[in-house]
Amino acid sequence: DNFPLVYELLDEVMDFGYPQSCSTDVLKTFIMQEGQQLDPARALVAATLAPSQVTGAVSWRREGIKYRKNEVFLDVVEHVNVLMSSKGTILKSDVTGEIVMKTYLTGMPECKFGLNDKLMMQSEGRKRESGAIEMEDVSFHQCVKLGKFDSDKAVTFIPPDGEFTLMKYRVSENINLPFQVMPIVKELGRTRLEVNVKVKAQYSSVTGLNVIVRIPLPPNTAKVTTVVGSGKAKYEPETSELVWRMRKFPGDTEYALSGEVEMTARIEDKKAWSRPPISMEFQVPMLAASGLHVRFLKIYEKSNYNTIKW
């Protein structure tokens, strides 16, 4: 059923076997499915915009965009990856992050973006500035002018209209871990386990949301009874995990889970339980574990209008 749509997409994206335009915003103006009739005025506009958008220097943004209210929304989204030993020693840690923007700006504005990255701050003459971080594996959206970034380490770009990911990065040093997990698992014979897990927030002024702690249990688990200081805990036999969910986790707070696990005795269980690691999922708004923060966002446009930044 989707063959005509896929064929039309390939026809617009590819030229002589090479990808030319992969911007969804541009493709939306050309892809017409299910016999939709395009009014003559819109067809004329699309025809005139096609050459400049597909082959021009700024193919990701069309000209003539107008907004009554010029706004920019910016979010730093980070994922923390930590491997800890049973004694609480950090074996490996890094943060992968991305900067997501929503832009509703009139005309063809040029934006300049500043972070507390070591290379960026050194290029500005701030060699002794504290709080600088070292970013690795940095990748940018196609709108970023890489020539300027290579020369003066400034992130300069003409943004697409709407939502897009400006850049991605990784930080592997001086990670500020949001939580500390302290597990104690005791085997009481072959058919019983005692589980005690403490989770402590290592931030103060913000609140964690949708915190999920996944505690692996043996596959022959039959019954689990738990007592939690906050939230709810439930055994999920499909994944052999005790899942502890908390909607809110205030700063400088510690919660504990204690439980008893009963297992069925099986003769074929010759191998000892491997004790897989405990995993966590969480959201902590307004907290960057890497230490990254946005120092400035400047917007230049011919009409010099005022912009609301969020």
C-alpha positions as CSV (number, residue, x, y, z in Angstrom):
1,D,0.0,0.0,0.0
2,N,2.9,2.4,0.7
3,F,4.8,1.7,-2.6
4,P,3.7,5.0,-4.3
5,L,4.8,6.9,-1.2
6,V,8.2,5.2,-1.0
7,Y,8.7,5.6,-4.7
8,E,7.9,9.3,-4.6
9,L,10.3,9.8,-1.6
10,L,13.1,8.1,-3.4
11,D,12.4,10.2,-6.5
12,E,12.8,13.4,-4.5
13,V,15.7,12.3,-2.3
14,M,17.9,10.6,-4.9
15,D,19.5,12.2,-7.9
16,F,21.7,9.9,-10.2
17,G,21.9,7.5,-7.3
18,Y,23.2,10.1,-4.8
19,P,21.2,11.4,-1.8
20,Q,20.5,15.1,-2.4
21,S,17.8,16.3,0.0
22,C,16.9,14.4,3.2
23,S,15.3,17.3,5.1
24,T,11.8,16.3,6.2
25,D,10.6,19.9,6.2
26,V,11.6,20.3,2.5
27,L,10.2,16.9,1.5
28,K,6.8,17.7,3.0
29,T,6.3,20.5,0.5
30,F,6.8,18.1,-2.5
31,I,5.3,14.8,-1.5
32,M,1.6,14.6,-2.5
33,Q,-0.1,11.3,-1.9
34,E,-3.7,9.9,-2.4
35,G,-4.4,12.2,-5.3
36,Q,-4.4,15.4,-3.3
37,Q,-5.0,18.5,-5.4
38,L,-2.6,21.3,-4.7
39,D,-4.2,24.8,-5.2
40,P,-2.5,26.8,-8.0
41,A,-1.0,29.4,-5.7
42,R,0.7,26.8,-3.5
43,A,1.9,24.9,-6.5
44,L,3.6,28.0,-7.9
45,V,5.3,28.7,-4.6
46,A,6.5,25.1,-4.3
47,A,7.8,25.2,-7.9
48,T,9.8,28.4,-7.3
49,L,11.2,27.2,-3.9
50,A,12.3,23.8,-5.1
51,P,15.5,24.7,-6.9
52,S,16.8,27.0,-4.2
53,Q,15.9,24.6,-1.4
54,V,17.3,21.4,-2.9
55,T,20.4,22.9,-4.5
56,G,20.9,26.1,-2.4
57,A,23.3,26.7,0.4
58,V,20.5,26.6,3.0
59,S,18.4,23.7,1.9
60,W,17.0,23.0,5.4
61,R,15.2,26.4,5.7
62,R,12.9,28.1,3.2
63,E,12.8,31.8,2.8
64,G,9.9,34.1,3.8
65,I,9.1,32.5,7.2
66,K,7.2,34.9,9.5
67,Y,6.2,34.7,13.1
68,R,4.4,37.2,15.3
69,K,6.3,36.0,18.3
70,N,10.0,35.0,17.8
71,E,10.9,32.2,20.2
72,V,13.8,29.7,20.8
73,F,13.5,26.7,23.0
74,L,16.7,24.8,24.0
75,D,17.0,21.6,26.0
76,V,20.1,19.6,27.0
77,V,19.2,15.9,27.2
78,E,21.8,13.5,28.8
79,H,22.0,9.8,29.3
80,V,24.3,8.6,32.2
81,N,26.1,5.2,31.7
82,V,27.7,3.9,34.9
83,L,29.2,0.5,35.8
84,M,29.8,0.0,39.5
85,S,31.2,-2.9,41.5
86,S,29.3,-4.6,44.3
87,K,31.3,-2.5,46.8
88,G,30.2,0.8,45.2
89,T,33.4,1.5,43.3
90,I,32.9,3.2,39.9
91,L,34.4,1.0,37.2
92,K,33.3,3.0,34.2
93,S,31.2,6.1,33.6
94,D,30.3,8.4,30.8
95,V,27.6,10.7,29.6
96,T,26.1,10.8,26.1
97,G,24.0,13.9,25.4
98,E,22.4,16.0,22.8
99,I,21.2,19.6,22.5
100,V,17.7,19.8,21.1
101,M,16.3,23.1,19.8
102,K,12.9,24.4,18.7
103,T,13.1,27.6,16.7
104,Y,10.2,29.8,15.6
105,L,12.1,32.7,14.1
106,T,11.3,35.1,11.3
107,G,13.5,35.4,8.2
108,M,16.9,33.9,7.9
109,P,18.5,34.4,11.3
110,E,22.1,33.4,12.2
111,C,22.7,32.0,15.7
112,K,25.9,31.8,17.7
113,F,26.1,29.3,20.5
114,G,28.5,29.1,23.4
115,L,29.1,26.2,25.9
116,N,31.6,25.7,28.8
117,D,33.7,23.4,26.6
118,K,37.5,23.6,27.2
119,L,38.4,24.2,23.5
120,M,35.7,26.9,23.0
121,M,36.7,28.8,26.2
122,Q,40.4,28.6,25.4
123,S,39.7,30.0,21.9
124,E,38.0,33.0,23.7
125,G,41.1,33.5,25.9
126,R,39.5,32.1,29.1
127,K,42.3,29.6,29.9
128,R,41.8,29.7,33.7
129,E,38.1,29.5,33.6
130,S,36.8,27.0,36.2
131,G,33.9,24.6,35.3
132,A,35.1,23.8,31.8
133,I,34.4,20.3,30.5
134,E,36.1,18.2,27.8
135,M,33.7,17.0,25.1
136,E,34.4,14.0,22.9
137,D,32.8,12.4,19.8
138,V,31.0,15.7,18.9
139,S,28.7,15.6,15.9
140,F,26.6,18.5,14.5
141,H,23.5,19.1,12.5
142,Q,24.2,20.0,8.8
143,C,23.2,23.6,9.5
144,V,26.3,24.2,11.6
145,K,29.2,26.0,9.8
146,L,32.0,23.6,10.4
147,G,34.6,26.0,8.9
148,K,34.0,28.5,11.7
149,F,34.0,25.8,14.3
150,D,37.4,24.5,13.1
151,S,38.9,28.0,13.1
152,D,37.5,29.7,16.2
153,K,35.5,26.8,18.0
154,A,32.3,28.8,17.7
155,V,29.0,27.0,16.9
156,T,27.4,29.2,14.3
157,F,24.3,28.2,12.3
158,I,21.2,29.2,10.4
159,P,18.6,27.0,12.2
160,P,15.9,24.9,10.5
161,D,12.3,25.9,11.3
162,G,10.8,23.8,14.1
163,E,12.5,21.1,16.2
164,F,15.9,19.6,15.5
165,T,19.0,18.1,17.2
166,L,21.8,20.7,17.0
167,M,24.6,18.5,18.3
168,K,25.5,15.3,20.0
169,Y,28.5,14.7,22.4
170,R,30.0,12.4,25.0
171,V,31.8,13.3,28.3
172,S,33.9,10.7,30.2
173,E,35.6,12.8,32.9
174,N,34.3,14.4,36.1
175,I,30.8,12.9,35.9
176,N,28.4,14.1,38.6
177,L,26.4,11.0,39.3
178,P,22.8,11.9,40.3
179,F,22.3,8.8,42.4
180,Q,24.2,6.4,44.6
181,V,23.0,2.8,44.8
182,M,24.0,0.6,47.8
183,P,22.8,-3.1,47.3
184,I,23.2,-6.0,49.8
185,V,22.0,-9.4,48.6
186,K,22.4,-12.4,51.0
187,E,21.7,-16.0,50.0
188,L,20.0,-17.8,52.8
189,G,20.4,-21.4,51.6
190,R,19.4,-22.7,48.2
191,T,15.8,-21.4,48.2
192,R,15.9,-18.0,49.9
193,L,17.4,-14.6,49.3
194,E,17.4,-11.4,51.3
195,V,17.6,-8.2,49.3
196,N,18.3,-4.7,50.7
197,V,18.8,-1.8,48.3
198,K,19.4,1.9,49.3
199,V,19.2,4.7,46.7
200,K,20.5,8.1,47.7
201,A,20.1,11.4,45.7
202,Q,23.4,13.2,45.2
203,Y,21.7,16.5,44.1
204,S,20.0,19.1,46.2
205,S,18.0,21.8,44.5
206,V,16.1,19.7,41.9
207,T,13.7,16.7,42.0
208,G,14.1,13.4,40.2
209,L,11.1,12.1,38.2
210,N,10.0,8.6,37.1
211,V,12.8,6.8,38.9
212,I,12.9,3.0,38.1
213,V,15.3,0.6,39.8
214,R,15.5,-2.9,38.2
215,I,16.9,-5.6,40.5
216,P,17.7,-8.9,38.8
217,L,16.5,-12.1,40.6
218,P,17.2,-15.8,39.9
219,P,15.0,-17.3,37.1
220,N,13.5,-19.9,39.6
221,T,12.0,-17.2,41.8
222,A,8.6,-18.2,43.1
223,K,7.5,-15.5,45.6
224,V,8.7,-12.0,46.5
225,T,7.7,-9.9,49.5
226,T,8.9,-6.3,49.7
227,V,8.8,-3.2,52.0
228,V,9.7,0.1,50.3
229,G,10.2,3.6,51.8
230,S,8.7,5.3,48.7
231,G,6.9,4.2,45.5
232,K,5.9,0.7,44.6
233,A,7.9,-2.5,44.0
234,K,6.7,-5.5,41.9
235,Y,8.3,-8.7,40.7
236,E,8.1,-9.1,36.9
237,P,8.6,-12.9,36.0
238,E,8.9,-12.1,32.3
239,T,12.3,-10.5,32.9
240,S,13.1,-12.1,36.3
241,E,13.4,-8.6,37.8
242,L,12.2,-6.8,40.9
243,V,11.1,-3.4,39.6
244,W,10.9,-0.5,42.0
245,R,9.2,2.6,40.7
246,M,9.1,6.1,42.3
247,R,7.3,9.0,40.7
248,K,9.3,11.7,42.5
249,F,12.7,11.6,44.2
250,P,13.5,14.9,46.0
251,G,17.1,16.1,46.4
252,D,19.3,15.0,49.4
253,T,16.9,12.1,50.1
254,E,17.5,8.4,50.7
255,Y,15.0,5.6,50.2
256,A,15.4,1.9,51.0
257,L,13.9,-1.3,49.7
258,S,14.0,-4.6,51.7
259,G,12.6,-7.9,50.5
260,E,12.6,-11.6,50.8
261,V,12.7,-13.9,47.8
262,E,11.6,-17.6,47.8
263,M,12.8,-19.8,45.1
264,T,11.9,-23.3,43.9
265,A,14.5,-26.0,44.4
266,R,15.5,-27.6,41.1
267,I,17.9,-30.5,40.7
268,E,19.2,-29.3,37.3
269,D,20.4,-26.0,38.8
270,K,24.1,-26.8,39.0
271,K,25.5,-23.3,38.0
272,A,25.6,-20.6,40.6
273,W,23.5,-17.5,40.0
274,S,25.6,-14.9,38.2
275,R,24.1,-11.9,40.0
276,P,23.6,-9.5,37.0
277,P,24.0,-5.7,37.7
278,I,21.2,-3.5,39.0
279,S,20.0,-0.9,36.4
280,M,18.3,2.4,36.8
281,E,16.1,4.7,34.7
282,F,15.4,8.3,35.7
283,Q,14.8,11.8,34.7
284,V,16.3,14.8,36.6
285,P,15.2,18.1,34.9
286,M,17.6,21.0,35.2
287,L,20.6,18.8,36.1
288,A,23.4,18.0,33.7
289,A,25.5,15.1,35.0
290,S,28.4,16.1,32.6
291,G,28.6,19.6,34.0
292,L,27.7,21.1,30.7
293,H,25.9,24.5,30.6
294,V,24.9,27.0,27.9
295,R,26.9,30.2,28.4
296,F,25.1,32.2,25.6
297,L,22.9,32.1,22.6
298,K,23.0,35.1,20.3
299,I,20.7,35.6,17.3
300,Y,21.5,38.0,14.5
301,E,18.8,39.0,11.9
302,K,18.5,41.9,9.4
303,S,15.4,43.4,11.1
304,N,17.0,43.0,14.5
305,Y,13.9,41.8,16.3
306,N,13.6,40.7,19.9
307,T,13.7,37.0,20.6
308,I,12.3,35.1,23.6
309,K,14.7,32.4,24.8
310,W,13.6,29.4,26.9
